[in-house]
Amino acid sequence: MNSTSSKAHILVVDDDAKNRIALKALLEGANQDVVLADSGEEALRCVLKQDFAVILLDARMPGIDGFETARLIRERERSRHTPIIFLTGAFEDVRSIFRGYEAGAVDYIAKPPVPEVLQSKIAVFVQLFDKNAILIQEIAERKVIEEQLRTSAASLRALTARLQSVREEEWTRISREIHDELGQALTGLKMDLSWVAARLPTDLATLALKFDSMSATIDKTIQSVRKIASWLRPEILEQMGLAAAIDWQAKEFRKRTGIRCSISMPPEQALLDRERSIAMFRILQESLTNIARHAQATRVEVTLRNKANLLELIVQDNGTGIDESAVSSPTSLGLLGMAERARLLGGTFDVGGGRNRGTKVRVSIPLGMD
């Protein structure tokens, strides 16, 4: 339907020229344009060229009569729903009227029509046509907007995936530099300090205590460097896989927070590519970080399982629970990040719980490789 047209088109089909001219004069106006056809064949050619708000169709015509013309109009997709009003003689019998409705007519008007009646009926169909045209235009515009939104969402997801990849690469680089350069520098400093301490006079006890304190501080700093490097890029993830990395992370969490952390994993783990392993591990890290910061929990249960060609990770605590407003809040960047990691791999992410009922994080990703 051409919804951009400023006028509604009305098709008048009648083999009598006087009737056509009279109907055109009666119906044509500022918002209505009347198209004339002198036969059923001509009417069919008209409905192929443009859309009509309503068709006035003479029932009795030579050649293709009105009933057959209506049936053929209804067979065409473009004109399938166009209203058809039959113009008939006053003598038309009930059987013919029934044939008209069977062919797709919406109304019957006897000739000669009462002008006011005809105009009011046509006005109704023109209004419906105009409203339908506006609706179609709005739908078309909405489809364009939806397509633009889908394109934007796809672009944003591609950008997010790229940013996450770049961030992982940068974390790997920083981890190596911290481990290799800073770790080696601290180790060298400790060796130099030990060399100096070995050459101190034995009667300088106070200074010896200071050297011991400095050595202990260096040891703690080395441990901190190792923890930071491991958090940025745990070597165990690449060397031994996701299950071993989860076990290591749970133990580190338990040592750091004092919160009991139990793990349940199947004895045999599916082989995952690097991208899926990293995504699952980062989601676990973020979940445990949120628990440590907000949950006030005393127990955490981590479950990893294979389920119907999906890898499912569940992290559940017994803490204060999460508010529903926080789950859907645009400021909950940690949750948004976890959800986006799952979506980028074709998976799902869900957060549930309630006040004083703890929080459950569930993420599932397909096991198939991209």
C-alpha positions in Angstrom: 0.0 0.0 0.0 1.3 3.4 -0.9 1.0 5.2 2.4 2.9 8.3 1.1 0.0 9.4 -1.2 -1.9 12.5 -0.1 -5.2 11.2 -1.5 -7.3 8.1 -1.1 -8.2 6.5 -4.5 -11.7 5.1 -5.2 -12.2 2.8 -8.1 -15.6 3.0 -9.9 -16.3 0.1 -12.3 -19.4 0.5 -14.5 -20.1 -0.1 -18.2 -22.5 2.8 -18.3 -20.6 6.1 -19.0 -23.3 8.3 -17.5 -23.2 6.3 -14.2 -19.3 6.6 -14.1 -19.4 10.3 -14.6 -22.2 10.9 -12.1 -20.3 8.8 -9.4 -17.1 10.6 -10.1 -18.7 14.0 -9.6 -20.4 12.8 -6.5 -17.3 11.3 -4.8 -14.3 13.2 -6.0 -13.0 15.8 -3.5 -9.9 17.3 -1.9 -8.9 14.1 -0.2 -10.4 11.6 -2.7 -9.4 10.8 -6.2 -11.8 8.7 -8.4 -10.5 6.3 -11.0 -12.9 5.1 -13.6 -13.1 1.7 -15.3 -15.6 0.6 -18.0 -15.2 -3.1 -17.6 -14.0 -5.9 -15.4 -10.9 -6.3 -17.4 -10.0 -2.6 -17.0 -10.7 -2.9 -13.3 -8.2 -5.7 -13.0 -5.6 -3.6 -14.8 -6.2 -0.7 -12.4 -5.8 -2.8 -9.2 -2.5 -4.0 -10.5 -1.2 -0.4 -10.8 -2.3 1.1 -7.5 -4.1 0.6 -4.2 -7.7 1.7 -3.6 -9.5 2.6 -0.4 -12.7 1.1 -1.8 -14.1 -0.3 -5.1 -17.6 0.5 -6.4 -18.4 -2.4 -8.7 -21.3 -2.8 -11.1 -22.7 -6.4 -10.6 -24.0 -6.8 -14.2 -21.5 -6.0 -16.9 -20.8 -7.6 -20.3 -17.7 -9.8 -20.5 -16.3 -10.4 -17.0 -19.2 -9.5 -14.8 -18.9 -7.9 -11.3 -19.0 -11.2 -9.4 -16.1 -12.7 -11.4 -14.2 -9.4 -11.3 -14.5 -9.4 -7.4 -13.3 -12.9 -7.2 -10.3 -12.2 -9.3 -9.5 -9.0 -7.3 -9.6 -11.1 -4.1 -7.1 -13.6 -5.6 -4.5 -10.9 -5.9 -2.4 -10.4 -2.8 -2.2 -6.6 -3.2 -6.0 -6.2 -3.4 -7.0 -9.1 -1.3 -8.4 -6.9 1.5 -9.7 -3.9 -0.5 -13.4 -3.3 0.4 -15.8 -3.9 -2.6 -19.3 -2.4 -2.7 -21.6 -3.8 -5.4 -23.8 -1.5 -7.4 -27.0 -3.3 -8.4 -30.4 -2.8 -9.8 -33.3 -2.6 -7.5 -34.6 -5.9 -8.9 -31.6 -7.9 -7.8 -32.7 -11.2 -6.2 -31.4 -12.7 -2.9 -29.4 -15.3 -4.7 -27.4 -12.7 -6.6 -26.8 -10.8 -3.5 -25.5 -13.9 -1.8 -23.2 -14.5 -4.8 -21.8 -11.0 -4.3 -21.0 -11.5 -0.6 -19.5 -14.9 -1.5 -17.3 -13.1 -4.0 -16.0 -10.7 -1.4 -18.4 -7.8 -1.2 -18.7 -5.8 2.0 -22.0 -4.0 1.0 -24.7 -3.6 -1.6 -26.1 -0.3 -2.9 -29.0 -0.2 -5.3 -29.0 2.1 -8.3 -29.4 5.0 -8.4 -27.7 5.5 -5.0 -28.8 8.0 -2.5 -25.9 10.6 -2.6 -25.7 11.1 1.2 -25.8 7.4 2.0 -23.1 6.6 -0.6 -20.9 9.5 0.5 -21.1 8.5 4.2 -20.3 4.9 3.4 -17.4 5.8 1.2 -16.1 8.2 3.8 -15.9 5.4 6.4 -13.7 3.3 4.1 -11.6 6.3 3.2 -11.0 7.0 6.8 -10.1 3.3 7.4 -7.7 3.5 4.5 -6.0 6.6 5.7 -5.6 5.2 9.2 -4.3 1.9 7.8 -1.8 3.9 5.6 -0.6 5.8 8.7 -0.2 2.5 10.6 1.7 0.9 7.7 4.0 3.9 7.6 4.6 3.7 11.3 5.3 0.0 11.1 7.8 0.6 8.2 9.5 3.3 10.2 9.6 1.1 13.3 11.1 -1.7 11.3 13.8 0.7 10.1 14.5 1.7 13.6 14.5 -1.9 14.9 17.0 -2.8 12.1 19.2 0.1 13.1 19.0 -0.9 16.7 19.9 -4.5 15.7 22.8 -3.2 13.7 24.0 -1.0 16.5 23.6 -3.8 19.0 25.7 -6.1 16.8 28.3 -3.4 16.4 28.4 -2.9 20.1 28.8 -6.6 20.8 31.6 -6.8 18.3 33.2 -3.8 19.9 32.8 -5.4 23.4 34.3 -8.6 22.2 37.2 -6.8 20.7 37.7 -4.7 23.9 37.6 -7.8 26.1 40.1 -9.5 23.8 42.4 -6.5 23.9 42.0 -6.2 27.7 43.0 -9.9 28.1 46.0 -9.4 25.9 47.0 -6.3 27.9 46.5 -8.1 31.2 48.7 -10.9 29.9 51.4 -8.4 28.9 51.2 -6.6 32.2 51.3 -9.9 34.1 54.4 -11.0 32.4 56.1 -7.6 32.9 55.2 -7.7 36.6 56.3 -11.2 37.0 59.5 -11.0 35.0 60.8 -7.4 35.6 59.3 -6.4 39.0 59.6 -10.0 40.4 63.2 -10.3 39.3 64.0 -6.8 40.6 62.6 -7.7 44.0 64.5 -11.0 44.1 67.7 -9.2 43.2 67.1 -6.6 45.9 66.6 -9.4 48.5 69.8 -11.1 47.4 71.7 -7.8 47.7 70.2 -7.2 51.1 71.2 -10.6 52.3 74.7 -10.0 51.0 75.0 -6.8 53.0 73.4 -8.4 56.1 76.0 -11.2 56.0 78.8 -8.7 56.2 77.5 -6.6 59.1 79.5 -6.7 62.4 77.9 -9.0 64.9 77.6 -6.3 67.5 75.1 -4.3 65.4 72.0 -6.1 66.6 69.6 -3.2 66.0 70.7 -2.9 62.4 70.4 -6.6 61.9 66.8 -6.5 63.1 66.1 -3.7 60.6 67.6 -5.9 57.8 65.4 -8.8 58.9 62.3 -6.5 58.8 63.2 -5.2 55.3 63.8 -8.8 54.1 60.3 -9.8 55.4 58.8 -6.8 53.6 60.4 -7.7 50.4 59.1 -11.3 50.8 55.6 -10.0 51.3 55.9 -7.7 48.2 57.1 -10.6 46.1 54.0 -12.6 47.2 51.8 -9.6 46.4 53.4 -9.4 42.9 52.8 -13.0 42.3 49.1 -12.7 43.4 48.6 -9.7 41.1 50.2 -11.5 38.2 48.2 -14.6 38.8 44.9 -12.6 38.9 45.8 -10.8 35.7 46.7 -14.0 33.9 46.6 -17.2 35.9 49.1 -19.6 34.2 47.2 -22.6 35.6 44.2 -21.7 33.3 46.4 -22.2 30.2 48.5 -25.0 31.5 45.9 -27.2 33.3 42.5 -26.0 32.1 39.4 -24.4 33.6 38.7 -27.0 36.3 42.1 -26.6 37.9 41.9 -22.8 37.6 38.5 -22.8 39.4 39.9 -25.0 42.2 42.9 -22.7 42.5 40.7 -19.6 42.6 38.4 -21.0 45.2 41.3 -21.8 47.5 42.7 -18.3 47.0 39.3 -16.9 47.8 39.0 -19.0 50.9 42.5 -17.9 52.1 41.9 -14.2 51.4 38.4 -13.9 52.9 38.0 -16.7 55.3 34.7 -17.7 53.6 34.2 -21.4 53.1 34.1 -22.3 49.5 33.1 -25.8 48.3 33.5 -27.0 44.7 31.5 -29.6 42.7 32.8 -30.6 39.3 32.5 -33.7 37.2 35.6 -36.0 37.1 35.9 -35.5 33.3 35.8 -32.0 31.9 34.9 -31.0 28.3 37.8 -29.5 26.3 37.2 -25.8 26.0 38.8 -23.2 23.7 40.7 -20.3 25.1 37.8 -17.8 24.7 35.3 -19.9 26.6 37.8 -20.8 29.4 38.6 -17.1 29.9 35.0 -16.1 29.9 34.0 -18.7 32.6 37.0 -17.9 34.7 36.4 -14.2 34.6 32.7 -14.6 35.5 33.8 -16.8 38.5 36.3 -14.1 39.6 33.7 -11.3 39.3 31.1 -13.4 41.2 33.5 -14.1 44.1 34.6 -10.5 44.2 31.0 -9.4 44.5 30.4 -11.9 47.3 33.5 -10.7 49.2 32.4 -7.1 48.9 28.7 -7.2 49.4 27.2 -10.6 50.4 28.3 -10.9 54.1 28.3 -14.7 53.4 29.9 -17.5 55.4 29.6 -20.1 52.7 29.9 -20.3 48.9 29.2 -23.2 46.6 30.7 -23.4 43.1 29.3 -25.9 40.7 30.7 -26.7 37.2 28.8 -29.2 35.1 28.1 -30.4 31.6 24.4 -30.3 30.7 22.9 -31.0 27.3 25.9 -29.8 25.3 26.2 -26.8 27.6 28.8 -25.9 30.2 27.1 -24.5 33.3 28.7 -22.6 36.1 26.7 -21.9 39.3 28.0 -19.7 42.1 25.7 -19.6 45.2 26.2 -18.0 48.5 24.3 -17.8 51.8 24.6 -14.1 52.2 22.3 -11.1 52.5 21.0 -11.6 48.9 20.7 -9.2 46.0 17.9 -6.7 45.4 15.9 -7.0 42.2 16.7 -3.4 41.4 20.4 -4.1 41.5 20.0 -7.0 39.0 18.4 -4.7 36.4 20.3 -1.5 37.2 22.5 0.0 34.5 25.0 0.9 37.1 25.6 -2.8 38.1 28.6 -2.9 35.7 29.9 -6.2 37.1 26.7 -8.0 36.4 26.4 -6.4 33.0 30.0 -7.4 32.2 29.3 -11.0 33.2 26.1 -11.1 31.2 27.8 -9.7 28.1 30.6 -12.3 28.3 28.0 -15.0 28.2 26.0 -13.5 25.4 29.0 -13.0 23.2 29.5 -16.8 23.3 25.8 -17.6 22.6 25.1 -18.3 26.3 22.8 -17.2 29.0 23.3 -15.4 32.3 20.9 -15.3 35.3 21.1 -13.8 38.8 18.6 -14.8 41.4 18.0 -14.6 45.1 16.4 -12.3 47.6 16.9 -10.6 50.9 18.5 -12.9 53.4 18.2 -15.8 51.0 21.6 -15.5 49.3 22.4 -15.0 45.7 22.8 -17.5 42.9 24.7 -16.7 39.7 24.1 -19.1 36.8 25.8 -19.0 33.4 25.6 -21.4 30.6 27.5 -21.4 27.3 27.4 -23.9 24.4 30.2 -26.4 24.3 30.5 -26.3 20.5 33.4 -24.5 19.1 32.8 -21.4 16.9 
